[in-house]
Amino acid sequence: MNIQILDEAQTDLREGAQFYERQNVGLGTYFLDTIFSDIDSLILYAGVLY
């Protein structure tokens, strides 16, 4: 499976991470880690629930 993150989405992710980082130090990183973990799960399981 090939997943592409569009430029617009990358901007949204960056802005989202900055927003959460302003709320609490480290939260922006957690936000991105969680999103990319979910993307990795899509690659591994292609949306199949187990």
C-alpha positions in Angstrom: 0.0 0.0 0.0 1.3 3.4 -1.0 0.3 6.3 1.3 0.9 9.8 0.2 0.5 12.8 2.5 -0.4 15.9 0.4 1.3 19.2 0.9 -1.9 20.6 2.4 -2.1 17.8 4.9 1.6 18.3 5.9 0.8 21.9 6.6 -2.2 20.9 8.7 -0.1 18.3 10.6 2.6 20.9 11.3 0.1 23.5 12.5 -1.6 20.9 14.6 1.6 19.8 16.2 2.5 23.5 17.0 -0.9 24.0 18.5 -0.6 21.0 20.8 3.0 21.9 21.7 1.8 25.3 22.9 -0.7 23.6 25.2 2.0 21.4 26.8 5.6 20.7 26.0 6.0 17.3 24.3 2.3 17.1 23.3 3.0 18.2 19.7 5.4 15.3 19.3 2.9 12.9 20.8 0.3 14.2 18.4 2.6 13.5 15.4 3.8 10.1 16.8 0.1 9.0 17.2 -0.8 10.1 13.6 2.2 8.3 12.1 1.6 5.2 14.2 -1.9 5.1 12.7 -0.5 5.5 9.2 1.9 2.7 9.9 -1.0 0.5 11.0 -2.8 1.2 7.7 0.3 0.1 5.8 0.5 -3.1 7.9 -3.2 -4.0 8.1 -4.7 -2.2 5.1 -7.7 -1.3 7.3 -8.5 -4.8 8.3 -9.7 -5.1 11.8 -8.7 -8.1 13.9 
